[in-house]
Amino acid sequence: MQFLLFHIESVLTTYKGNPPLSVFLKAYFRQHPKLGSRDRKAISEAVYIYYRCASAWDNGAPVLPVIKTGMQLCGSDNPFLDRVLQGVAAAPVPIVEAGFPVPLSAGMSAGGWLASLRRQPRLFIRVRKQVDKVMVLLQQSDIDCHKEATGWPAGQERADDCLSLKNGAPVDRLLEEEDYVVQDWASQASIQGALDLMRQAGFVPQQVWDVCSGAGGKSILLKDKLPAFRLLVSDIRESILHNLKMRFRKYHLSGLEMKVIDNTATQQVAAALEGRLFDTIICDVPCSGSGTWARTPEQFHFFEMEQLQKFAALQYPIAANALSCLAPGGFFVYITCSVFVAENEAVVQRLMEGRPGLQLLHSGIIDGISRGADCMFVAVFRNQLP
Ligand SMILES: C[S@@+](CC[C@H](N)C(=O)[O-])C[C@H]1O[C@@H](n2cnc3c(N)ncnc32)[C@H](O)[C@@H]1O
C-alpha cells in the first residue's frame, strides 16, 4: 500500500496543471512500467478524487490525509472512494458561501454547479445507426444505459440517438468503432437545437464553415444529420486537423476541405477565404472549459482568474472575423463549454453591437448537470441583411 501512496503523492507534487491530467498520468505510468493495471487505476482514481475534492476543503489540504487513511483501511479495491465522494458532496463548500467570484451565465446557480464538479460525469455516445439494437446489445452485456433526449429549448428535446452510460463502460469492446461517436450530451444538444431552429425556418445548410473545428465533434454530427453540404473545417492547430481527417475516414464521411487558420488574424482569414461566404458558420471558440470541469477537475483546481481575460481576448475576434463571412440569410452558431458570462453573454452582446442586421434567435446555457453531462452555452444568430 505504501508504494501506492508514494505514487499518489508524487503525482500530486509534480503535476502543475499542464498538460491535461489524463495525458500527464499516461506519461507518468510509462515512466513506471512496474505499476500494474490495478495500481494505475487506484492511483488515477485517488488523484482525480483529490482534485474533485480539493475545492471543497481549503485548497485540498485535508483531502490527502482522507485519501491516505481510506487506502490504508480499504486497500486498492476502492470502496472508500465512493465514501470519500459522498462525504465531500455533503460537505459545505466554502467558496459557495463566500460567493463565486466570477458571474455565471443566466440560469446557472453557483452552488449547484460547484457541487456538480465533485461528481464524475457519465459517458455519452451518439449511435450512428440502429440505436435500439445497440441498446439491446449493451444491456445483454449488463451495461446499464438509457436514451437521453437532446436539443433545446427545454421541452422540445427529442430522444433519438444519444445514449447515457456509466463512466468507464467498455463500449469500445462491444460496438463497432464506426457505429458510435463518444460525444457529451451537451455537445450533441448544442448542434441538435441549432438544427431544429434552422429546420423551423425552412433552412437547409449548403455551405458550412466549422471555425475552431478541433477534432470535428460538431462537424461529424452535422455530416451524420444533414443531406449533402460543402464543409470547410479550420483550426489554428494542424495536428488536430489531422485527427479530424482520421476520424472522417473512420466514419466513412466525405466532402471535406481543411485549412489551418488563426481566426484572430483578420488578414489571414481574408487571404484564406478569398471573399467566400458561408450560409452556416459553427464557431466553437476556445474557452475556460468551465462547463466541463467535472471531467477535468484539475482545470478548476489550477484555474486563475486572469485566464478569463486571455480567452475573452480570443473569443470576440475569432467570432467577429468568422461573422464577416456569413452570407445574407445565413445562420451563425456561437458555442462555448463555459458557464461564465464573460465568455458567453458578454461576447454575444459585443457581437450584436454595430451589426444591426444580426438577429439573435436564441441564447442560453445547455445545462447538463441533472443528466451527469457537461454544460455548454449556445447563441444562434441570423444575418437578416438582404
Ligand atoms: C472548443 S475547441 C473546439 C472543439 C470542436 N469544435 C469539437 O466539437 O470537437 C476550440 C478549438 O479552437 C482552436 N483554436 C484556438 N485558438 C484558435 C484561433 N486563434 N483560431 C482558430 N482556432 C483556434 C483550438 O485549437 C481548439 O481545437
The ligand as an SDF file (V2000), in Angstrom:
LIG
                    3D

 27 29  0  0  0  0  0  0  0  0999 V2000
  -13.6370   24.1030  -28.0100 C   0  0  0  0  0  0  0  0  0  0  0  0
  -12.3990   23.5370  -29.0530 S   0  0  0  0  0  0  0  0  0  0  0  0
  -13.2970   23.0010  -30.4520 C   0  0  0  0  0  0  0  0  0  0  0  0
  -13.9950   21.6600  -30.2790 C   0  0  0  0  0  0  0  0  0  0  0  0
  -14.5900   21.1280  -31.5610 C   0  0  0  0  0  0  0  0  0  0  0  0
  -15.4400   22.0870  -32.2170 N   0  0  0  0  0  0  0  0  0  0  0  0
  -15.3770   19.8480  -31.3340 C   0  0  0  0  0  0  0  0  0  0  0  0
  -16.6170   19.8660  -31.3150 O   0  0  0  0  0  0  0  0  0  0  0  0
  -14.7410   18.8050  -31.1610 O   0  0  0  0  0  0  0  0  0  0  0  0
  -11.6650   25.0110  -29.5990 C   0  0  0  0  0  0  0  0  0  0  0  0
  -10.6600   24.8690  -30.7300 C   0  0  0  0  0  0  0  0  0  0  0  0
  -10.2370   26.1920  -31.0770 O   0  0  0  0  0  0  0  0  0  0  0  0
   -8.9440   26.1060  -31.5950 C   0  0  0  0  0  0  0  0  0  0  0  0
   -8.3490   27.4560  -31.5740 N   0  0  0  0  0  0  0  0  0  0  0  0
   -7.7560   28.1040  -30.5430 C   0  0  0  0  0  0  0  0  0  0  0  0
   -7.3550   29.3250  -30.9220 N   0  0  0  0  0  0  0  0  0  0  0  0
   -7.7050   29.4680  -32.2210 C   0  0  0  0  0  0  0  0  0  0  0  0
   -7.5560   30.5120  -33.1700 C   0  0  0  0  0  0  0  0  0  0  0  0
   -6.9480   31.6520  -32.8470 N   0  0  0  0  0  0  0  0  0  0  0  0
   -8.0290   30.3040  -34.4160 N   0  0  0  0  0  0  0  0  0  0  0  0
   -8.6310   29.1470  -34.7590 C   0  0  0  0  0  0  0  0  0  0  0  0
   -8.7990   28.1140  -33.8870 N   0  0  0  0  0  0  0  0  0  0  0  0
   -8.3460   28.2720  -32.6380 C   0  0  0  0  0  0  0  0  0  0  0  0
   -8.2720   25.1010  -30.6860 C   0  0  0  0  0  0  0  0  0  0  0  0
   -7.1510   24.5440  -31.3360 O   0  0  0  0  0  0  0  0  0  0  0  0
   -9.4000   24.0980  -30.4280 C   0  0  0  0  0  0  0  0  0  0  0  0
   -9.2940   22.9900  -31.2820 O   0  0  0  0  0  0  0  0  0  0  0  0
  1  2  1  0
  2  3  1  0
  2 10  1  0
  3  4  1  0
  4  5  1  0
  5  6  1  0
  5  7  1  0
  7  8  2  0
  7  9  1  0
 10 11  1  0
 11 12  1  0
 11 26  1  0
 12 13  1  0
 13 14  1  0
 13 24  1  0
 14 15  1  0
 14 23  1  0
 15 16  2  0
 16 17  1  0
 17 18  1  0
 17 23  2  0
 18 19  1  0
 18 20  2  0
 20 21  1  0
 21 22  2  0
 22 23  1  0
 24 25  1  0
 24 26  1  0
 26 27  1  0
M  CHG  2   2   1   9  -1
M  END
$$$$
